[in-house]
């Protein structure tokens, strides 16, 4: 790693390197509950809505007791709508409340509430995992990428998972735009997930790109 790359990496991780799961208060581990919470967050982040609102809505759902598939399924549709509303997730609240209930039902029926069983069915292949994730209502290619780039911190089978958004952010900062060379800058899968989140945040704003470059000089 060159001096410039290292300096940029240090600034990225220091200023923007909280994962979206971490921001939502999810203590991510290879266990059914936090994995399900990450799926909920990926569903919320998939809508055309700010990440801050999606994170706030996820926190409200979890605070209300809907942080497990059983809790989500057993909540009334109106309870889910109300929790989303408290997180200001209002434009998509009714549709999303339905999707989250249906998704919880699917996870319980097909994988006994445990996303590790989905991973095992896909034999740890990230493309097959993505395909199965897209069977959940509200999870398309974007949502599958969000889930995979965060879960690579605890699922080494899928690392490195660096989607176009991450690679675009890297390119704007002069970092490698190919997955393998970029992944080699990180010291662990956890750091790779943090780097991915940082690059997604930075990719949204030229001002932030310039700020990171300036701080790294």
C-alpha positions in Angstrom: 0.0 0.0 0.0 1.4 3.4 -1.0 1.6 6.3 1.4 -1.3 8.2 -0.3 -3.6 5.1 -0.3 -2.8 4.6 3.4 -3.5 8.2 4.3 -6.9 8.1 2.4 -7.8 4.8 4.0 -7.0 6.2 7.5 -9.2 9.3 7.0 -12.0 7.2 5.5 -12.2 4.8 8.4 -11.8 7.5 11.0 -14.5 9.8 9.7 -16.9 7.6 7.8 -16.1 4.0 8.8 -19.1 3.1 10.9 -21.1 0.4 9.1 -24.8 1.1 8.5 -25.5 -1.9 10.8 -23.4 -0.2 13.5 -25.2 3.1 13.0 -28.5 1.3 13.5 -27.3 -0.2 16.8 -27.0 -3.7 15.4 -24.2 -5.7 17.1 -23.5 -7.8 14.0 -22.4 -11.4 14.6 -23.1 -14.7 12.9 -26.3 -15.2 14.9 -30.0 -15.3 13.8 -31.2 -12.1 15.5 -28.5 -9.6 14.3 -28.5 -11.2 10.8 -32.3 -10.7 10.6 -31.9 -7.1 11.8 -29.4 -6.5 9.0 -32.0 -7.9 6.5 -34.6 -5.4 7.8 -32.1 -2.6 7.5 -31.2 -3.6 4.0 -34.9 -3.6 3.1 -35.3 -0.1 4.5 -32.1 1.3 2.8 -33.3 -0.1 -0.5 -36.1 2.6 -0.9 -35.4 6.0 -2.4 -35.0 7.5 1.0 -32.1 8.9 3.0 -29.9 6.4 4.9 -30.4 8.5 8.0 -34.2 8.0 7.9 -33.8 4.3 7.1 -31.5 3.8 10.1 -33.9 5.8 12.4 -36.8 3.6 11.2 -34.8 0.4 11.8 -34.1 1.6 15.4 -37.8 2.3 16.0 -38.8 -1.2 14.7 -36.2 -2.9 16.9 -37.1 -0.8 20.0 -40.8 -1.8 19.5 -39.8 -5.5 19.7 -39.7 -6.3 16.0 -36.0 -7.2 15.8 -36.7 -10.9 15.3 -38.7 -12.6 12.5 -41.3 -13.8 15.0 -41.6 -10.4 16.6 -42.0 -8.8 13.1 -44.5 -11.4 11.9 -46.6 -11.2 15.1 -46.8 -7.4 15.2 -50.0 -6.0 13.6 -49.6 -4.2 10.3 -50.6 -1.0 12.0 -47.9 -1.5 14.7 -45.3 -1.8 12.0 -46.7 1.3 10.2 -46.6 3.3 13.4 -43.0 2.3 14.2 -41.9 3.3 10.7 -43.7 6.6 11.1 -41.9 7.3 14.3 -38.6 6.9 12.3 -40.1 9.4 9.7 -40.2 6.6 7.1 -43.5 7.9 5.9 -43.6 7.8 2.1 -43.2 4.1 2.0 -44.5 3.1 5.4 -47.7 1.1 4.4 -46.0 -0.8 1.6 -42.9 -1.5 3.7 -45.0 -2.7 6.7 -46.6 -5.3 4.5 -43.2 -6.3 2.9 -41.6 -6.7 6.4 -44.4 -8.9 7.6 -44.3 -11.1 4.5 -40.5 -11.3 4.6 -40.6 -12.4 8.3 -43.1 -15.1 7.4 -40.9 -16.3 4.5 -37.8 -16.5 6.7 -39.6 -18.5 9.4 -41.3 -20.9 7.0 -38.4 -21.6 4.7 -35.2 -21.1 6.9 -36.7 -21.4 10.4 -35.9 -17.8 11.0 -32.2 -18.3 10.5 -30.3 -16.6 7.6 -27.4 -18.9 8.2 -29.5 -21.7 6.7 -30.1 -19.5 3.6 -26.3 -19.0 3.3 -25.7 -22.8 3.7 -28.3 -23.5 1.0 -26.4 -21.3 -1.3 -23.1 -23.0 -0.2 -21.7 -19.7 0.7 -21.6 -18.4 -2.9 -22.4 -14.7 -2.8 -24.2 -14.7 -6.1 -26.5 -17.5 -5.0 -27.0 -15.8 -1.6 -28.0 -12.6 -3.5 -30.5 -14.6 -5.6 -32.1 -16.1 -2.5 -32.1 -12.7 -0.7 -34.0 -11.2 -3.6 -36.9 -13.6 -2.9 -37.7 -11.4 0.1 -40.2 -8.6 -0.6 -38.4 -5.3 -1.0 -35.0 -6.8 -1.6 -33.7 -6.3 -5.1 -30.1 -6.2 -6.4 -29.4 -3.0 -4.4 -30.7 -4.5 -1.1 -28.8 -7.7 -1.7 -25.6 -5.7 -2.2 -26.2 -3.7 1.0 -26.7 -6.9 3.0 -23.6 -8.6 1.5 -21.2 -5.7 1.9 -22.2 -5.4 5.6 -22.4 -9.1 6.4 -18.9 -9.8 4.9 -17.7 -8.6 8.4 -19.0 -11.9 9.8 -19.4 -14.2 6.8 -15.9 -14.6 5.4 -17.4 -16.8 2.6 -18.7 -13.8 0.8 -15.7 -11.5 1.2 -14.7 -9.5 -0.6 -18.1 -8.2 -1.7 -17.5 -4.8 -3.2 -20.4 -3.6 -5.5 -20.4 -0.9 -8.1 -21.2 1.9 -5.6 -18.2 1.0 -3.4 -15.9 0.8 -6.4 -17.2 4.1 -7.8 -16.4 5.8 -4.4 -12.9 4.2 -4.5 -12.3 5.5 -8.0 -13.3 9.1 -7.0 -10.6 9.0 -4.3 -7.9 7.5 -6.5 -8.0 4.1 -4.8 -8.1 0.8 -6.8 -11.3 0.5 -8.7 -11.1 -3.4 -8.9 -12.4 -5.5 -6.0 -9.3 -7.6 -5.2 -6.7 -4.8 -5.1 -9.2 -2.6 -3.1 -9.9 -5.5 -0.7 -6.2 -5.9 -0.1 -6.0 -2.4 1.5 -8.2 -3.7 4.4 -6.6 -5.7 7.2 -9.7 -7.8 8.1 -13.2 -8.5 6.8 -14.5 -6.2 9.5 -12.4 -3.4 8.2 -13.4 -4.2 4.7 -17.1 -3.8 5.7 -16.3 -0.5 7.3 -14.3 0.7 4.3 -17.3 -0.3 2.0 -19.7 1.8 4.1 -17.3 4.7 4.1 -16.9 4.6 0.3 -20.6 4.5 -0.2 -21.1 7.6 2.0 -18.2 9.4 0.2 -19.5 8.5 -3.3 -22.6 10.6 -2.8 -20.9 13.9 -2.5 -18.0 15.6 -4.4 -17.6 17.9 -1.3 -16.9 14.8 0.9 -14.5 13.4 -1.7 -12.5 16.7 -1.7 -12.6 16.8 2.1 -11.1 13.3 2.4 -8.4 14.0 -0.2 -7.5 17.3 1.6 -7.3 15.7 5.0 -5.1 12.9 3.6 -2.5 15.3 2.2 
